[in-house]
Amino acid sequence: MDGTRLGSRCVLFSFPELTVNLFAIYGEHRTYLCDTFLGSEPMELVKEAFRADGRGQPIVVFNSHSHWDHVWGNCAFPGSLVLAHALCRTRLERDFAKEFEAYGQQAKGVVAPRFPDLVFSDKVAFPDDGVEFYHTPGHTPDSASCLDLKDSILFLGDNVEEPIPYVQDPDLAIYIGTLEGYLRLNPAAYVAGHGRHFPRELIEANLAYLRQLAAGEEVDTSGWSHALKQQHQGNLEVLRLGKEAD
């Protein structure tokens, strides 16, 4: 695990094996942890880092969306508040066992169901710490983001990826609206759930790609790797199935 300081009170915890990023905010009254990776083992490293930094405050855990690589460590925080969008809890209750059966070999330490205690439909805020969580559907319908108002750092979850996003919901208009909202907000820094570099230009590039898909334009994939071409084909398949469902 790598820990990188951001701003005056934030830490980016990165796990290189899956290039997964967790984002922590050291508030005056609480410590906030965005996403919990693959189980109890890596979360013990995070809690050790909190202790080393003198963080004796309560921990608030936030799930940016319900996918397995972002929520399996929830169980490592039995006394903490876990919050997420309401649809995230619904999807976890529906899909947790199925995803563990499919991907359980990736688990690190103990993994047990721990669903959000507090859910929101639009936004939930902790004004005494200057932290907000709000619904930002795109990558998935339950996706949400976290804004540190003090340092103006926005955690995007999986809504932005390098170099193109993963489309798992065919409603591209909503996804495009979310990314446009990120650009209008224009924080001092962006942090995503995967990858290493999060410039504003990456959001603009993701947005341009989604607009091409929405317009039915052919995307120039020359020079792309095989894996990236497969990701693009997967995105097209999601859109095709969405049209058939309509």
BELBELVEN-V394206 format. One line per field, one symbol per residue. burial: + if it has 16 or more other C-alpha atoms within 10 Angstrom, else -. A space follows every 10 residues. Layout:
burial=???
//
This chain:
burial=-----+---+ +++++----+ +++++++--+ ++++++++++ +++--+---+ ----+---++ ++++++++++ +++++++--- +++++++++- ++---+---+ ------+++- ++-+++--++ --++----++ ++++++++++ ++++++++-- ++++++++++ ++-+++++++ ++-+++-++- -+----+--+ +++++--+-- -++++++-++ +-+------- ---------- ++--++-++- ------
//
